[in-house]
Amino acid sequence: PTNPKLEEFSDLLDKSGGIMVARNDFDRLLREQNFREIFKRQYEFAPAVKGNATNEDALRTVVTNILKIDTAISVARQAATRGNSYAAWEALAELRSQQEFSEDPKLGQEIETLTPKISTFVDALQRARDFEDSRRDQTGSAMAWYLKALKIYPDSDMAEEGFQRLLDKVLPDNDLLSPSAQSEAVN
């Protein structure tokens, strides 16, 4: 009991025990895809994953993604505060459409908070997508709903992209443009 080496060994066990718990917690949270908790405890997990390249990359990716989401939420809140809830919602919805961000609860909650304020716009976009994805050819109806969304929010990238996508489907190679306009568009 008075041997100093035993005391050092005991300290080493205490320290490594904490690291083992942190490593196990990290692995469990990663399996559960509880990225917010990993982000919250990133400084606890950093020493625990050190030396394991896979886990180091996973921690780095989680931190980067959560920072990206939180930054987007902050920018969206500022836009909504300035009266542009449409732009705020669209930016967050675009982010959520990406696979790595689709399950983030905070992002989903923020979108749900904005949706009632701009429900007619969101409804128009959803109907346009539903018609676009319909098994029956509903291109005209989809285009009409995208135009309605653009009427509600003229700066909508989502509505503009959807409309252009369908226009390209209906009129490949810009059939409406005169030959001189087509050559200018190419150059």
N, CA and C atoms as an extended XYZ file, in Angstrom:
561
Properties=species:S:1:pos:R:3:atomname:S:1:resname:S:1:resid:I:1 pbc="F F F"
N         0.811       -1.210        0.000 N   PRO     1
C         0.000        0.000        0.000 CA  PRO     1
C         0.855        1.276        0.000 C   PRO     1
N         2.073        1.205        0.509 N   THR     2
C         2.904        2.408        0.536 CA  THR     2
C         3.819        2.493       -0.671 C   THR     2
N         3.737        1.544       -1.564 N   ASN     3
C         4.570        1.532       -2.754 CA  ASN     3
C         4.111        2.640       -3.714 C   ASN     3
N         5.016        3.579       -4.073 N   PRO     4
C         4.638        4.686       -4.963 CA  PRO     4
C         4.223        4.196       -6.353 C   PRO     4
N         4.749        3.065       -6.792 N   LYS     5
C         4.381        2.534       -8.108 CA  LYS     5
C         2.913        2.099       -8.130 C   LYS     5
N         2.408        1.611       -6.986 N   LEU     6
C         1.000        1.234       -6.910 CA  LEU     6
C         0.103        2.459       -7.058 C   LEU     6
N         0.528        3.557       -6.467 N   GLU     7
C        -0.240        4.796       -6.570 CA  GLU     7
C        -0.259        5.294       -8.015 C   GLU     7
N         0.895        5.225       -8.700 N   GLU     8
C         0.958        5.622      -10.110 CA  GLU     8
C         0.050        4.731      -10.952 C   GLU     8
N         0.096        3.441      -10.675 N   PHE     9
C        -0.722        2.493      -11.416 CA  PHE     9
C        -2.210        2.773      -11.197 C   PHE     9
N        -2.575        3.083       -9.967 N   SER    10
C        -3.960        3.399       -9.640 CA  SER    10
C        -4.419        4.654      -10.383 C   SER    10
N        -3.558        5.681      -10.413 N   ASP    11
C        -3.882        6.908      -11.157 CA  ASP    11
C        -4.056        6.615      -12.645 C   ASP    11
N        -3.171        5.782      -13.170 N   LEU    12
C        -3.243        5.417      -14.585 CA  LEU    12
C        -4.562        4.710      -14.889 C   LEU    12
N        -4.976        3.806      -14.015 N   LEU    13
C        -6.245        3.106      -14.207 CA  LEU    13
C        -7.421        4.074      -14.162 C   LEU    13
N        -7.382        5.012      -13.208 N   ASP    14
C        -8.456        5.998      -13.107 CA  ASP    14
C        -8.565        6.820      -14.390 C   ASP    14
N        -7.415        7.271      -14.896 N   LYS    15
C        -7.414        8.094      -16.107 CA  LYS    15
C        -7.859        7.287      -17.315 C   LYS    15
N        -7.341        6.085      -17.466 N   SER    16
C        -7.702        5.277      -18.631 CA  SER    16
C        -9.144        4.795      -18.533 C   SER    16
N        -9.649        4.633      -17.329 N   GLY    17
C       -11.050        4.243      -17.150 CA  GLY    17
C       -11.977        5.309      -17.704 C   GLY    17
N       -11.657        6.570      -17.449 N   GLY    18
C       -12.448        7.681      -17.982 CA  GLY    18
C       -12.394        7.730      -19.493 C   GLY    18
N       -11.217        7.445      -20.029 N   ILE    19
C       -11.063        7.445      -21.487 CA  ILE    19
C       -11.848        6.286      -22.091 C   ILE    19
N       -11.821        5.136      -21.433 N   MET    20
C       -12.581        3.988      -21.941 CA  MET    20
C       -14.082        4.272      -21.931 C   MET    20
N       -14.549        4.895      -20.868 N   VAL    21
C       -15.971        5.249      -20.794 CA  VAL    21
C       -16.315        6.229      -21.914 C   VAL    21
N       -15.458        7.226      -22.111 N   ALA    22
C       -15.689        8.209      -23.174 CA  ALA    22
C       -15.666        7.536      -24.547 C   ALA    22
N       -14.727        6.623      -24.754 N   ARG    23
C       -14.640        5.918      -26.040 CA  ARG    23
C       -15.901        5.086      -26.282 C   ARG    23
N       -16.348        4.394      -25.245 N   ASN    24
C       -17.573        3.592      -25.368 CA  ASN    24
C       -18.795        4.477      -25.615 C   ASN    24
N       -18.862        5.603      -24.895 N   ASP    25
C       -19.963        6.546      -25.110 CA  ASP    25
C       -19.952        7.078      -26.539 C   ASP    25
N       -18.771        7.425      -27.027 N   PHE    26
C       -18.650        7.941      -28.391 CA  PHE    26
C       -19.139        6.902      -29.400 C   PHE    26
N       -18.671        5.668      -29.249 N   ASP    27
C       -19.087        4.602      -30.169 CA  ASP    27
C       -20.600        4.394      -30.134 C   ASP    27
N       -21.163        4.406      -28.932 N   ARG    28
C       -22.611        4.209      -28.787 CA  ARG    28
C       -23.381        5.361      -29.430 C   ARG    28
N       -22.966        6.595      -29.135 N   LEU    29
C       -23.651        7.758      -29.698 CA  LEU    29
C       -23.521        7.804      -31.219 C   LEU    29
N       -22.394        7.382      -31.721 N   LEU    30
C       -22.190        7.337      -33.171 CA  LEU    30
C       -23.129        6.303      -33.803 C   LEU    30
N       -23.243        5.141      -33.182 N   ARG    31
C       -24.173        4.114      -33.679 CA  ARG    31
C       -25.610        4.618      -33.653 C   ARG    31
N       -25.956        5.340      -32.590 N   GLU    32
C       -27.310        5.880      -32.442 CA  GLU    32
C       -27.534        7.115      -33.312 C   GLU    32
N       -26.485        7.599      -33.928 N   GLN    33
C       -26.503        8.828      -34.729 CA  GLN    33
C       -26.981       10.026      -33.900 C   GLN    33
N       -26.551       10.054      -32.653 N   ASN    34
C       -26.882       11.161      -31.760 CA  ASN    34
C       -25.767       12.206      -31.879 C   ASN    34
N       -25.749       12.879      -33.011 N   PHE    35
C       -24.652       13.785      -33.337 CA  PHE    35
C       -24.639       15.033      -32.458 C   PHE    35
N       -25.804       15.481      -32.040 N   ARG    36
C       -25.859       16.660      -31.160 CA  ARG    36
C       -25.143       16.387      -29.840 C   ARG    36
N       -25.329       15.205      -29.279 N   GLU    37
C       -24.667       14.855      -28.011 CA  GLU    37
C       -23.164       14.722      -28.212 C   GLU    37
N       -22.764       14.148      -29.336 N   ILE    38
C       -21.329       14.058      -29.638 CA  ILE    38
C       -20.744       15.457      -29.735 C   ILE    38
N       -21.450       16.350      -30.407 N   PHE    39
C       -20.978       17.729      -30.544 CA  PHE    39
C       -20.857       18.393      -29.173 C   PHE    39
N       -21.857       18.179      -28.341 N   LYS    40
C       -21.867       18.776      -27.007 CA  LYS    40
C       -20.680       18.295      -26.166 C   LYS    40
N       -20.290       17.041      -26.362 N   ARG    41
C       -19.227       16.445      -25.552 CA  ARG    41
C       -17.926       16.277      -26.339 C   ARG    41
N       -17.750       17.056      -27.399 N   GLN    42
C       -16.598       16.882      -28.290 CA  GLN    42
C       -15.258       16.973      -27.573 C   GLN    42
N       -15.150       17.840      -26.566 N   TYR    43
C       -13.864       18.000      -25.879 CA  TYR    43
C       -13.574       16.819      -24.957 C   TYR    43
N       -14.609       16.159      -24.529 N   GLU    44
C       -14.439       14.933      -23.744 CA  GLU    44
C       -14.032       13.776      -24.658 C   GLU    44
N       -14.583       13.760      -25.870 N   PHE    45
C       -14.319       12.655      -26.788 CA  PHE    45
C       -12.999       12.784      -27.535 C   PHE    45
N       -12.489       13.980      -27.703 N   ALA    46
C       -11.262       14.184      -28.490 CA  ALA    46
C       -10.103       13.322      -27.987 C   ALA    46
N        -9.799       13.322      -26.677 N   PRO    47
C        -8.694       12.461      -26.239 CA  PRO    47
C        -9.035       10.971      -26.338 C   PRO    47
N       -10.313       10.648      -26.243 N   ALA    48
C       -10.715        9.238      -26.273 CA  ALA    48
C       -10.580        8.633      -27.668 C   ALA    48
N       -10.743        9.440      -28.711 N   VAL    49
C       -10.658        8.900      -30.075 CA  VAL    49
C        -9.281        9.091      -30.690 C   VAL    49
N        -8.404        9.784      -29.969 N   LYS    50
C        -7.065       10.049      -30.493 CA  LYS    50
C        -6.351        8.736      -30.803 C   LYS    50
N        -5.774        8.681      -31.988 N   GLY    51
C        -5.057        7.485      -32.404 CA  GLY    51
C        -5.902        6.529      -33.230 C   GLY    51
N        -7.214        6.719      -33.239 N   ASN    52
C        -8.106        5.891      -34.052 CA  ASN    52
C        -8.586        6.767      -35.214 C   ASN    52
N        -7.966        6.589      -36.374 N   ALA    53
C        -8.222        7.472      -37.518 CA  ALA    53
C        -9.696        7.512      -37.905 C   ALA    53
N       -10.361        6.380      -37.850 N   THR    54
C       -11.781        6.329      -38.220 CA  THR    54
C       -12.616        7.187      -37.286 C   THR    54
N       -12.391        7.032      -35.977 N   ASN    55
C       -13.152        7.812      -35.005 CA  ASN    55
C       -12.752        9.285      -35.013 C   ASN    55
N       -11.482        9.564      -35.259 N   GLU    56
C       -11.058       10.966      -35.368 CA  GLU    56
C       -11.785       11.645      -36.523 C   GLU    56
N       -11.852       10.954      -37.668 N   ASP    57
C       -12.571       11.504      -38.823 CA  ASP    57
C       -14.052       11.673      -38.525 C   ASP    57
N       -14.629       10.691      -37.840 N   ALA    58
C       -16.050       10.765      -37.498 CA  ALA    58
C       -16.327       11.959      -36.592 C   ALA    58
N       -15.485       12.165      -35.582 N   LEU    59
C       -15.660       13.302      -34.677 CA  LEU    59
C       -15.516       14.617      -35.436 C   LEU    59
N       -14.513       14.700      -36.275 N   ARG    60
C       -14.288       15.916      -37.069 CA  ARG    60
C       -15.500       16.207      -37.970 C   ARG    60
N       -16.022       15.165      -38.605 N   THR    61
C       -17.183       15.322      -39.490 CA  THR    61
C       -18.410       15.779      -38.714 C   THR    61
N       -18.649       15.173      -37.559 N   VAL    62
C       -19.796       15.552      -36.733 CA  VAL    62
C       -19.693       17.018      -36.333 C   VAL    62
N       -18.532       17.421      -35.848 N   VAL    63
C       -18.344       18.809      -35.405 CA  VAL    63
C       -18.536       19.772      -36.577 C   VAL    63
N       -17.951       19.453      -37.725 N   THR    64
C       -18.085       20.307      -38.906 CA  THR    64
C       -19.542       20.423      -39.338 C   THR    64
N       -20.246       19.300      -39.376 N   ASN    65
C       -21.648       19.312      -39.806 CA  ASN    65
C       -22.543       20.087      -38.851 C   ASN    65
N       -22.354       19.893      -37.557 N   ILE    66
C       -23.185       20.604      -36.582 CA  ILE    66
C       -22.894       22.101      -36.642 C   ILE    66
N       -21.634       22.470      -36.804 N   LEU    67
C       -21.312       23.892      -36.951 CA  LEU    67
C       -21.971       24.476      -38.195 C   LEU    67
N       -21.980       23.719      -39.278 N   LYS    68
C       -22.622       24.171      -40.519 CA  LYS    68
C       -24.127       24.370      -40.301 C   LYS    68
N       -24.753       23.418      -39.621 N   ILE    69
C       -26.190       23.509      -39.336 CA  ILE    69
C       -26.479       24.700      -38.437 C   ILE    69
N       -25.714       24.835      -37.355 N   ASP    70
C       -25.956       25.926      -36.412 CA  ASP    70
C       -25.725       27.289      -37.047 C   ASP    70
N       -24.748       27.385      -37.936 N   THR    71
C       -24.508       28.637      -38.652 CA  THR    71
C       -25.692       28.951      -39.560 C   THR    71
N       -26.177       27.950      -40.278 N   ALA    72
C       -27.330       28.151      -41.162 CA  ALA    72
C       -28.567       28.561      -40.366 C   ALA    72
N       -28.762       27.955      -39.212 N   ILE    73
C       -29.902       28.309      -38.362 CA  ILE    73
C       -29.777       29.754      -37.896 C   ILE    73
N       -28.590       30.152      -37.505 N   SER    74
C       -28.364       31.528      -37.059 CA  SER    74
C       -28.656       32.529      -38.177 C   SER    74
N       -28.161       32.244      -39.373 N   VAL    75
C       -28.402       33.126      -40.522 CA  VAL    75
C       -29.894       33.157      -40.850 C   VAL    75
N       -30.549       32.001      -40.791 N   ALA    76
C       -31.982       31.932      -41.081 CA  ALA    76
C       -32.791       32.728      -40.060 C   ALA    76
N       -32.411       32.644      -38.800 N   ARG    77
C       -33.117       33.425      -37.775 CA  ARG    77
C       -32.973       34.916      -38.027 C   ARG    77
N       -31.784       35.331      -38.441 N   GLN    78
C       -31.576       36.749      -38.759 CA  GLN    78
C       -32.442       37.165      -39.944 C   GLN    78
N       -32.513       36.322      -40.966 N   ALA    79
C       -33.346       36.627      -42.136 CA  ALA    79
C       -34.815       36.708      -41.733 C   ALA    79
N       -35.263       35.784      -40.899 N   ALA    80
C       -36.655       35.791      -40.450 CA  ALA    80
C       -36.949       37.030      -39.613 C   ALA    80
N       -35.995       37.433      -38.794 N   THR    81
C       -36.160       38.636      -37.975 CA  THR    81
C       -36.314       39.876      -38.855 C   THR    81
N       -35.614       39.874      -39.992 N   ARG    82
C       -35.709       41.001      -40.925 CA  ARG    82
C       -36.931       40.888      -41.833 C   ARG    82
N       -37.777       39.900      -41.590 N   GLY    83
C       -39.012       39.765      -42.350 CA  GLY    83
C       -38.927       38.861      -43.558 C   GLY    83
N       -37.840       38.128      -43.708 N   ASN    84
C       -37.720       37.246      -44.863 CA  ASN    84
C       -37.754       35.782      -44.422 C   ASN    84
N       -38.907       35.381      -43.926 N   SER    85
C       -39.084       33.997      -43.482 CA  SER    85
C       -39.000       33.020      -44.645 C   SER    85
N       -39.350       33.489      -45.851 N   TYR    86
C       -39.276       32.615      -47.026 CA  TYR    86
C       -37.834       32.185      -47.287 C   TYR    86
N       -36.933       33.147      -47.311 N   ALA    87
C       -35.516       32.832      -47.558 CA  ALA    87
C       -34.963       31.964      -46.434 C   ALA    87
N       -35.365       32.263      -45.207 N   ALA    88
C       -34.894       31.484      -44.061 CA  ALA    88
C       -35.341       30.029      -44.190 C   ALA    88
N       -36.622       29.836      -44.472 N   TRP    89
C       -37.148       28.476      -44.600 CA  TRP    89
C       -36.468       27.738      -45.747 C   TRP    89
N       -36.334       28.414      -46.886 N   GLU    90
C       -35.756       27.769      -48.062 CA  GLU    90
C       -34.305       27.339      -47.813 C   GLU    90
N       -33.543       28.184      -47.141 N   ALA    91
C       -32.146       27.842      -46.850 CA  ALA    91
C       -32.064       26.618      -45.938 C   ALA    91
N       -32.918       26.581      -44.930 N   LEU    92
C       -32.897       25.441      -44.011 CA  LEU    92
C       -33.434       24.175      -44.671 C   LEU    92
N       -34.467       24.306      -45.485 N   ALA    93
C       -35.020       23.139      -46.179 CA  ALA    93
C       -34.008       22.570      -47.170 C   ALA    93
N       -33.270       23.443      -47.827 N   GLU    94
C       -32.226       22.991      -48.758 CA  GLU    94
C       -31.149       22.211      -48.005 C   GLU    94
N       -30.762       22.718      -46.852 N   LEU    95
C       -29.761       22.030      -46.039 CA  LEU    95
C       -30.286       20.668      -45.582 C   LEU    95
N       -31.544       20.642      -45.166 N   ARG    96
C       -32.128       19.394      -44.664 CA  ARG    96
C       -32.277       18.347      -45.766 C   ARG    96
N       -32.359       18.795      -47.009 N   SER    97
C       -32.507       17.841      -48.112 CA  SER    97
C       -31.226       17.036      -48.342 C   SER    97
N       -30.123       17.489      -47.770 N   GLN    98
C       -28.862       16.761      -47.899 CA  GLN    98
C       -28.836       15.631      -46.868 C   GLN    98
N       -28.427       14.466      -47.305 N   GLN    99
C       -28.480       13.249      -46.492 CA  GLN    99
C       -27.850       13.415      -45.107 C   GLN    99
N       -26.685       14.035      -45.031 N   GLU   100
C       -25.987       14.099      -43.750 CA  GLU   100
C       -26.658       15.027      -42.737 C   GLU   100
N       -27.606       15.848      -43.199 N   PHE   101
C       -28.275       16.778      -42.292 CA  PHE   101
C       -29.748       16.439      -42.079 C   PHE   101
N       -30.250       15.442      -42.763 N   SER   102
C       -31.689       15.188      -42.806 CA  SER   102
C       -32.303       14.815      -41.459 C   SER   102
N       -31.536       14.256      -40.561 N   GLU   103
C       -32.093       13.786      -39.292 CA  GLU   103
C       -31.807       14.715      -38.109 C   GLU   103
N       -31.211       15.864      -38.351 N   ASP   104
C       -30.859       16.736      -37.233 CA  ASP   104
C       -32.126       17.315      -36.598 C   ASP   104
N       -32.338       17.064      -35.299 N   PRO   105
C       -33.572       17.518      -34.654 CA  PRO   105
C       -33.687       19.040      -34.555 C   PRO   105
N       -32.591       19.709      -34.306 N   LYS   106
C       -32.636       21.169      -34.173 CA  LYS   106
C       -32.987       21.819      -35.512 C   LYS   106
N       -32.445       21.299      -36.585 N   LEU   107
C       -32.752       21.808      -37.921 CA  LEU   107
C       -34.227       21.578      -38.244 C   LEU   107
N       -34.716       20.388      -37.952 N   GLY   108
C       -36.128       20.087      -38.177 CA  GLY   108
C       -37.042       20.977      -37.365 C   GLY   108
N       -36.673       21.221      -36.131 N   GLN   109
C       -37.475       22.076      -35.253 CA  GLN   109
C       -37.518       23.506      -35.784 C   GLN   109
N       -36.406       23.992      -36.269 N   GLU   110
C       -36.347       25.354      -36.801 CA  GLU   110
C       -37.216       25.481      -38.057 C   GLU   110
N       -37.183       24.470      -38.911 N   ILE   111
C       -38.027       24.480      -40.114 CA  ILE   111
C       -39.499       24.465      -39.715 C   ILE   111
N       -39.842       23.636      -38.736 N   GLU   112
C       -41.226       23.560      -38.265 CA  GLU   112
C       -41.690       24.873      -37.654 C   GLU   112
N       -40.794       25.612      -37.047 N   THR   113
C       -41.142       26.911      -36.473 CA  THR   113
C       -41.475       27.921      -37.569 C   THR   113
N       -40.737       27.867      -38.670 N   LEU   114
C       -40.947       28.819      -39.767 CA  LEU   114
C       -42.135       28.460      -40.662 C   LEU   114
N       -42.433       27.189      -40.807 N   THR   115
C       -43.433       26.731      -41.775 CA  THR   115
C       -44.804       27.392      -41.625 C   THR   115
N       -45.376       27.518      -40.427 N   PRO   116
C       -46.704       28.145      -40.341 CA  PRO   116
C       -46.745       29.586      -40.866 C   PRO   116
N       -45.648       30.296      -40.756 N   LYS   117
C       -45.607       31.689      -41.210 CA  LYS   117
C       -45.695       31.794      -42.731 C   LYS   117
N       -45.266       30.755      -43.426 N   ILE   118
C       -45.196       30.794      -44.893 CA  ILE   118
C       -45.876       29.568      -45.491 C   ILE   118
N       -46.942       29.119      -44.856 N   SER   119
C       -47.564       27.847      -45.228 CA  SER   119
C       -48.063       27.816      -46.669 C   SER   119
N       -48.561       28.927      -47.215 N   THR   120
C       -49.046       28.899      -48.597 CA  THR   120
C       -47.897       28.642      -49.573 C   THR   120
N       -46.738       29.207      -49.288 N   PHE   121
C       -45.556       28.985      -50.126 CA  PHE   121
C       -45.098       27.533      -50.038 C   PHE   121
N       -45.008       27.023      -48.818 N   VAL   122
C       -44.572       25.638      -48.609 CA  VAL   122
C       -45.560       24.678      -49.269 C   VAL   122
N       -46.856       24.974      -49.144 N   ASP   123
C       -47.879       24.138      -49.766 CA  ASP   123
C       -47.732       24.140      -51.291 C   ASP   123
N       -47.492       25.308      -51.880 N   ALA   124
C       -47.322       25.399      -53.338 CA  ALA   124
C       -46.111       24.583      -53.792 C   ALA   124
N       -45.004       24.696      -53.069 N   LEU   125
C       -43.813       23.904      -53.417 CA  LEU   125
C       -44.081       22.405      -53.294 C   LEU   125
N       -44.750       22.013      -52.224 N   GLN   126
C       -45.030       20.591      -52.007 CA  GLN   126
C       -45.949       20.040      -53.091 C   GLN   126
N       -46.973       20.808      -53.442 N   ARG   127
C       -47.881       20.352      -54.506 CA  ARG   127
C       -47.143       20.242      -55.836 C   ARG   127
N       -46.269       21.212      -56.103 N   ALA   128
C       -45.483       21.165      -57.342 CA  ALA   128
C       -44.631       19.903      -57.375 C   ALA   128
N       -43.977       19.601      -56.271 N   ARG   129
C       -43.136       18.393      -56.211 CA  ARG   129
C       -43.979       17.123      -56.360 C   ARG   129
N       -45.143       17.125      -55.701 N   ASP   130
C       -46.017       15.954      -55.802 CA  ASP   130
C       -46.445       15.715      -57.248 C   ASP   130
N       -46.840       16.784      -57.937 N   PHE   131
C       -47.224       16.640      -59.345 CA  PHE   131
C       -46.025       16.245      -60.203 C   PHE   131
N       -44.871       16.805      -59.900 N   GLU   132
C       -43.667       16.470      -60.669 CA  GLU   132
C       -43.298       14.996      -60.498 C   GLU   132
N       -43.477       14.482      -59.294 N   ASP   133
C       -43.106       13.096      -59.001 CA  ASP   133
C       -44.215       12.094      -59.308 C   ASP   133
N       -45.362       12.580      -59.753 N   SER   134
C       -46.506       11.723      -60.028 CA  SER   134
C       -46.184       10.720      -61.134 C   SER   134
N       -46.734        9.529      -61.015 N   ARG   135
C       -46.522        8.504      -62.044 CA  ARG   135
C       -47.179        8.929      -63.361 C   ARG   135
N       -48.319        9.587      -63.246 N   ARG   136
C       -48.963       10.113      -64.454 CA  ARG   136
C       -48.263       11.413      -64.813 C   ARG   136
N       -48.263       11.737      -66.061 N   ASP   137
C       -47.581       12.957      -66.495 CA  ASP   137
C       -48.379       14.180      -66.031 C   ASP   137
N       -47.877       14.850      -65.015 N   GLN   138
C       -48.534       16.022      -64.443 CA  GLN   138
C       -47.632       17.249      -64.557 C   GLN   138
N       -46.862       17.313      -65.622 N   THR   139
C       -45.875       18.378      -65.789 CA  THR   139
C       -46.516       19.758      -65.774 C   THR   139
N       -47.634       19.914      -66.476 N   GLY   140
C       -48.303       21.215      -66.534 CA  GLY   140
C       -48.762       21.680      -65.161 C   GLY   140
N       -49.358       20.774      -64.402 N   SER   141
C       -49.809       21.127      -63.053 CA  SER   141
C       -48.626       21.471      -62.156 C   SER   141
N       -47.561       20.706      -62.286 N   ALA   142
C       -46.366       20.978      -61.480 CA  ALA   142
C       -45.806       22.355      -61.814 C   ALA   142
N       -45.743       22.675      -63.102 N   MET   143
C       -45.230       23.992      -63.509 CA  MET   143
C       -46.107       25.107      -62.949 C   MET   143
N       -47.430       24.900      -62.991 N   ALA   144
C       -48.349       25.915      -62.464 CA  ALA   144
C       -48.112       26.147      -60.973 C   ALA   144
N       -47.877       25.072      -60.221 N   TRP   145
C       -47.635       25.224      -58.782 CA  TRP   145
C       -46.278       25.875      -58.506 C   TRP   145
N       -45.273       25.553      -59.320 N   TYR   146
C       -43.991       26.245      -59.160 CA  TYR   146
C       -44.155       27.736      -59.449 C   TYR   146
N       -44.953       28.069      -60.461 N   LEU   147
C       -45.203       29.489      -60.762 CA  LEU   147
C       -45.950       30.169      -59.620 C   LEU   147
N       -46.883       29.444      -59.011 N   LYS   148
C       -47.596       30.010      -57.864 CA  LYS   148
C       -46.618       30.279      -56.716 C   LYS   148
N       -45.714       29.338      -56.476 N   ALA   149
C       -44.704       29.535      -55.428 CA  ALA   149
C       -43.836       30.749      -55.757 C   ALA   149
N       -43.492       30.912      -57.028 N   LEU   150
C       -42.688       32.081      -57.439 CA  LEU   150
C       -43.467       33.379      -57.288 C   LEU   150
N       -44.772       33.311      -57.467 N   LYS   151
C       -45.595       34.515      -57.271 CA  LYS   151
C       -45.608       34.909      -55.792 C   LYS   151
N       -45.643       33.916      -54.921 N   ILE   152
C       -45.643       34.180      -53.479 CA  ILE   152
C       -44.283       34.707      -53.034 C   ILE   152
N       -43.221       34.053      -53.494 N   TYR   153
C       -41.854       34.448      -53.135 CA  TYR   153
C       -41.009       34.462      -54.408 C   TYR   153
N       -40.928       35.609      -55.078 N   PRO   154
C       -40.245       35.704      -56.374 CA  PRO   154
C       -38.767       35.311      -56.361 C   PRO   154
N       -38.101       35.391      -55.232 N   ASP   155
C       -36.675       35.056      -55.168 CA  ASP   155
C       -36.415       33.589      -54.828 C   ASP   155
N       -37.441       32.763      -54.891 N   SER   156
C       -37.298       31.360      -54.508 CA  SER   156
C       -36.406       30.594      -55.473 C   SER   156
N       -35.313       30.087      -54.950 N   ASP   157
C       -34.432       29.238      -55.757 CA  ASP   157
C       -35.080       27.880      -56.019 C   ASP   157
N       -35.761       27.337      -55.017 N   MET   158
C       -36.380       26.020      -55.170 CA  MET   158
C       -37.456       26.035      -56.257 C   MET   158
N       -38.314       27.050      -56.223 N   ALA   159
C       -39.376       27.140      -57.226 CA  ALA   159
C       -38.789       27.394      -58.610 C   ALA   159
N       -37.798       28.259      -58.680 N   GLU   160
C       -37.160       28.565      -59.965 CA  GLU   160
C       -36.482       27.326      -60.545 C   GLU   160
N       -35.756       26.601      -59.715 N   GLU   161
C       -35.078       25.387      -60.185 CA  GLU   161
C       -36.081       24.331      -60.637 C   GLU   161
N       -37.166       24.175      -59.874 N   GLY   162
C       -38.193       23.210      -60.257 CA  GLY   162
C       -38.846       23.582      -61.572 C   GLY   162
N       -39.183       24.854      -61.719 N   PHE   163
C       -39.797       25.318      -62.963 CA  PHE   163
C       -38.843       25.122      -64.138 C   PHE   163
N       -37.585       25.499      -63.962 N   GLN   164
C       -36.599       25.347      -65.041 CA  GLN   164
C       -36.385       23.878      -65.405 C   GLN   164
N       -36.371       23.017      -64.395 N   ARG   165
C       -36.193       21.584      -64.633 CA  ARG   165
C       -37.329       21.055      -65.519 C   ARG   165
N       -38.563       21.487      -65.211 N   LEU   166
C       -39.707       21.033      -66.002 CA  LEU   166
C       -39.736       21.689      -67.377 C   LEU   166
N       -39.329       22.946      -67.434 N   LEU   167
C       -39.266       23.633      -68.723 CA  LEU   167
C       -38.269       22.934      -69.641 C   LEU   167
N       -37.137       22.537      -69.088 N   ASP   168
C       -36.138       21.807      -69.881 CA  ASP   168
C       -36.672       20.447      -70.335 C   ASP   168
N       -37.530       19.857      -69.514 N   LYS   169
C       -38.130       18.570      -69.876 CA  LYS   169
C       -39.120       18.754      -71.035 C   LYS   169
N       -39.912       19.820      -70.945 N   VAL   170
C       -40.927       20.077      -71.965 CA  VAL   170
C       -40.305       20.634      -73.237 C   VAL   170
N       -39.334       21.517      -73.072 N   LEU   171
C       -38.688       22.177      -74.207 CA  LEU   171
C       -37.188       21.928      -74.186 C   LEU   171
N       -36.759       20.726      -74.522 N   PRO   172
C       -35.312       20.478      -74.536 CA  PRO   172
C       -34.640       21.357      -75.588 C   PRO   172
N       -33.438       21.742      -75.330 N   ASP   173
C       -32.646       22.575      -76.245 CA  ASP   173
C       -33.264       23.943      -76.487 C   ASP   173
N       -34.038       24.454      -75.536 N   ASN   174
C       -34.606       25.809      -75.638 CA  ASN   174
C       -35.329       26.035      -76.958 C   ASN   174
N       -36.293       25.207      -77.296 N   ASP   175
C       -37.015       25.306      -78.568 CA  ASP   175
C       -37.722       26.643      -78.766 C   ASP   175
N       -38.006       27.371      -77.700 N   LEU   176
C       -38.703       28.652      -77.841 CA  LEU   176
C       -37.788       29.777      -78.285 C   LEU   176
N       -36.499       29.628      -78.089 N   LEU   177
C       -35.569       30.697      -78.443 CA  LEU   177
C       -35.307       30.709      -79.942 C   LEU   177
N       -35.171       31.912      -80.477 N   SER   178
C       -34.807       32.039      -81.885 CA  SER   178
C       -33.379       31.533      -82.075 C   SER   178
N       -33.000       31.163      -83.309 N   PRO   179
C       -31.637       30.659      -83.542 CA  PRO   179
C       -30.557       31.640      -83.092 C   PRO   179
N       -30.769       32.945      -83.277 N   SER   180
C       -29.748       33.911      -82.852 CA  SER   180
C       -29.654       33.971      -81.328 C   SER   180
N       -30.813       33.865      -80.647 N   ALA   181
C       -30.803       33.871      -79.181 CA  ALA   181
C       -30.151       32.602      -78.645 C   ALA   181
N       -30.371       31.465      -79.341 N   GLN   182
C       -29.747       30.216      -78.913 CA  GLN   182
C       -28.230       30.302      -79.020 C   GLN   182
N       -27.733       30.886      -80.101 N   SER   183
C       -26.278       30.987      -80.257 CA  SER   183
C       -25.686       31.936      -79.230 C   SER   183
N       -26.431       32.999      -78.870 N   GLU   184
C       -25.950       33.912      -77.826 CA  GLU   184
C       -25.922       33.209      -76.476 C   GLU   184
N       -26.923       32.368      -76.221 N   ALA   185
C       -26.984       31.656      -74.945 CA  ALA   185
C       -25.825       30.675      -74.812 C   ALA   185
N       -25.420       30.083      -75.931 N   VAL   186
C       -24.309       29.136      -75.911 CA  VAL   186
C       -22.994       29.869      -75.707 C   VAL   186
N       -22.841       31.022      -76.334 N   ASN   187
C       -21.596       31.792      -76.234 CA  ASN   187
C       -21.653       32.576      -75.002 C   ASN   187
